Amino acid sequence: MKKNISFIPMDSILSQWLCKKLKQEPPKTPCAGELLAGVQEMLTGETQTLMLGAQGDVDTFPAAGEDGICIGDLSIHPKSRKVILRGCEVNLTPKEFDILYFLIQNRGEVFTKEQIYRAVWEEDFLLSDSNIMAFIRKLRKKIEPNPDAPEYILTIWGIGYKFNDTL
């Protein structure tokens, strides 16, 4: 894979602005603290150059122009079948991805377990309700900040599930 390196000069005004933004509105990523520390070192003169790089494989970032759906800290990219949460790729099984994508495409609409099954498996409903519940539980463990108090995939008691349309 081709690696590109760019040098972008950063003056003190931009450094101060970036430092202020990172303190006021820190993004929910472990990398934010390191970036803030690096910018502060530039402001104090401890360092002259700050190198930034993608964490993990660069392939985890969506390709330029790739359509994606971004909701809060979550983005889903159907063409590459990738899910990114707070800048890191989430490994989903094919069916987990299909369920998530189906729910996101229909944000706010409530679906029964049978409707989800029919939409994703595209065959007669043969599995018990508990199988869809298990897929939802596994998905929540992978994408929810607190799976016990989900923000993305909501349970509509007595009916089924929906993807939160207020985010």
VODOKE-450135 format. One record per residue (C-alpha): x, y, z; residue in one letter; residue number from 1. Coordinates in Angstrom, 2 decimals, always signed. Example, Ala and Ser with C-alpha at 12.3 -4.5 7.8 and 13.67 -1.06 7.14 Angstrom:
! VODOKE-450135
((+12.30 -4.50 +7.80) a 1)
((+13.67 -1.06 +7.14) s 2)
//
This chain:
! VODOKE-450135
((+0.00 +0.00 +0.00) m 1)
((+1.23 +3.47 -0.86) k 2)
((+2.04 +5.63 +2.16) k 3)
((+1.70 +9.39 +1.79) n 4)
((+3.37 +11.83 +4.13) i 5)
((+2.37 +15.49 +4.22) s 6)
((+3.99 +18.34 +6.09) f 7)
((+1.58 +21.02 +7.20) i 8)
((+3.00 +23.98 +9.13) p 9)
((+1.14 +24.99 +12.28) m 10)
((+1.62 +28.45 +13.74) d 11)
((+1.04 +29.45 +17.37) s 12)
((-2.46 +30.81 +16.68) i 13)
((-3.60 +27.48 +15.24) l 14)
((-1.84 +25.57 +18.04) s 15)
((-3.58 +27.66 +20.72) q 16)
((-6.96 +27.24 +19.02) w 17)
((-6.52 +23.47 +18.71) l 18)
((-5.38 +23.20 +22.32) c 19)
((-8.40 +25.21 +23.50) k 20)
((-10.82 +23.07 +21.44) k 21)
((-9.32 +19.82 +22.71) l 22)
((-9.71 +21.02 +26.30) k 23)
((-13.27 +22.36 +25.85) q 24)
((-14.74 +19.61 +23.65) e 25)
((-12.49 +16.55 +23.79) p 26)
((-13.61 +13.85 +21.36) p 27)
((-14.36 +10.43 +22.85) k 28)
((-11.17 +8.73 +21.76) t 29)
((-8.06 +7.73 +23.68) p 30)
((-5.96 +9.56 +21.08) c 31)
((-7.31 +13.00 +22.05) a 32)
((-5.15 +13.21 +25.18) g 33)
((-2.00 +12.40 +23.22) e 34)
((-2.82 +15.03 +20.60) l 35)
((-3.45 +17.64 +23.32) l 36)
((-0.11 +16.77 +24.99) a 37)
((+1.68 +17.07 +21.65) g 38)
((+0.14 +20.46 +20.87) v 39)
((+0.99 +21.71 +24.38) q 40)
((+4.63 +20.60 +23.87) e 41)
((+4.71 +22.63 +20.66) m 42)
((+3.37 +25.69 +22.49) l 43)
((+6.00 +25.41 +25.23) t 44)
((+8.78 +24.86 +22.71) g 45)
((+9.58 +21.35 +23.94) e 46)
((+9.09 +20.09 +20.39) t 47)
((+9.09 +21.69 +16.95) q 48)
((+7.34 +18.99 +14.95) t 49)
((+4.31 +16.85 +15.65) l 50)
((+3.67 +13.76 +13.52) m 51)
((+0.15 +12.41 +13.22) l 52)
((-0.71 +8.95 +12.03) g 53)
((-3.71 +6.69 +11.76) a 54)
((-4.06 +4.33 +14.70) q 55)
((-3.97 +0.71 +13.56) g 56)
((-4.37 -0.03 +9.88) d 57)
((-5.06 +2.92 +7.63) v 58)
((-7.60 +0.62 +5.95) d 59)
((-9.94 +1.15 +8.92) t 60)
((-10.73 +4.62 +7.64) f 61)
((-13.34 +4.79 +4.88) p 62)
((-12.07 +5.49 +1.39) a 63)
((-12.55 +8.99 +0.06) a 64)
((-15.99 +9.38 -1.44) g 65)
((-17.33 +6.18 +0.09) e 66)
((-20.90 +6.59 +1.18) d 67)
((-21.40 +6.13 +4.88) g 68)
((-23.97 +6.79 +7.53) i 69)
((-22.68 +8.64 +10.58) c 70)
((-24.69 +8.77 +13.79) i 71)
((-22.94 +10.09 +16.87) g 72)
((-19.61 +8.27 +17.28) d 73)
((-20.77 +5.45 +14.99) l 74)
((-20.37 +5.28 +11.23) s 75)
((-21.33 +2.42 +8.96) i 76)
((-19.96 +1.98 +5.46) h 77)
((-22.06 -0.47 +3.45) p 78)
((-19.76 -0.67 +0.40) k 79)
((-16.81 -1.89 +2.46) s 80)
((-19.05 -3.42 +5.17) r 81)
((-17.09 -1.60 +7.85) k 82)
((-18.31 -0.11 +11.09) v 83)
((-16.23 +2.58 +12.79) i 84)
((-16.82 +3.54 +16.42) l 85)
((-14.86 +6.48 +17.84) r 86)
((-12.27 +6.11 +15.09) g 87)
((-11.71 +2.37 +15.55) c 88)
((-13.08 -0.41 +13.39) e 89)
((-15.60 -2.72 +15.03) v 90)
((-15.45 -6.36 +13.94) n 91)
((-18.96 -7.60 +13.22) l 92)
((-20.13 -10.91 +11.83) t 93)
((-21.92 -10.67 +8.47) p 94)
((-25.35 -11.07 +10.12) k 95)
((-24.53 -8.54 +12.85) e 96)
((-23.58 -6.06 +10.14) f 97)
((-26.76 -6.80 +8.18) d 98)
((-28.97 -6.30 +11.25) i 99)
((-27.23 -3.04 +12.17) l 100)
((-27.41 -1.73 +8.59) y 101)
((-31.11 -2.67 +8.32) f 102)
((-31.94 -0.86 +11.56) l 103)
((-29.87 +2.23 +10.64) i 104)
((-31.50 +2.45 +7.22) q 105)
((-34.87 +2.50 +8.96) n 106)
((-34.00 +4.78 +11.92) r 107)
((-36.89 +5.35 +14.28) g 108)
((-39.05 +2.58 +12.82) e 109)
((-39.92 -0.23 +15.23) v 110)
((-39.47 -3.81 +14.01) f 111)
((-40.52 -7.08 +15.53) t 112)
((-37.96 -9.86 +15.84) k 113)
((-39.70 -11.66 +12.98) e 114)
((-39.48 -8.58 +10.72) q 115)
((-35.77 -8.23 +11.44) i 116)
((-35.23 -11.91 +10.72) y 117)
((-37.15 -11.76 +7.42) r 118)
((-35.30 -8.62 +6.31) a 119)
((-31.84 -9.97 +7.07) v 120)
((-32.16 -13.67 +6.30) w 121)
((-34.68 -13.21 +3.46) e 122)
((-36.26 -16.60 +4.10) e 123)
((-39.13 -18.02 +6.10) d 124)
((-39.06 -17.28 +9.80) f 125)
((-37.68 -20.44 +11.37) l 126)
((-35.57 -19.22 +14.27) l 127)
((-36.94 -18.52 +17.72) s 128)
((-37.18 -14.97 +19.10) d 129)
((-34.21 -15.66 +21.34) s 130)
((-31.85 -15.88 +18.34) n 131)
((-32.58 -12.30 +17.27) i 132)
((-32.27 -11.24 +20.91) m 133)
((-28.83 -12.88 +21.03) a 134)
((-27.70 -11.02 +17.88) f 135)
((-28.94 -7.72 +19.33) i 136)
((-27.17 -8.43 +22.63) r 137)
((-23.88 -9.17 +20.81) k 138)
((-24.26 -6.05 +18.66) l 139)
((-24.85 -3.90 +21.73) r 140)
((-21.71 -5.29 +23.39) k 141)
((-19.72 -4.20 +20.35) k 142)
((-21.18 -0.75 +19.61) i 143)
((-22.85 +0.59 +22.73) e 144)
((-20.87 +2.65 +25.29) p 145)
((-22.97 +0.95 +27.98) n 146)
((-24.76 -2.17 +26.63) p 147)
((-27.03 -2.24 +29.71) d 148)
((-28.30 +1.27 +28.86) a 149)
((-28.23 +1.29 +25.05) p 150)
((-28.10 +4.53 +23.09) e 151)
((-28.19 +3.19 +19.53) y 152)
((-30.35 +0.05 +19.41) i 153)
((-33.39 +0.56 +21.60) l 154)
((-35.80 -2.07 +22.89) t 155)
((-39.46 -1.26 +22.47) i 156)
((-40.95 -3.50 +25.13) w 157)
((-43.55 -5.94 +23.90) g 158)
((-42.84 -5.12 +20.23) i 159)
((-39.19 -5.33 +19.19) g 160)
((-36.31 -2.99 +18.39) y 161)
((-35.51 +0.27 +16.66) k 162)
((-32.43 +2.34 +15.94) f 163)
((-32.51 +5.59 +17.93) n 164)
((-33.71 +8.44 +15.75) d 165)
((-32.88 +11.20 +18.24) t 166)
((-29.09 +10.99 +17.92) l 167)
//
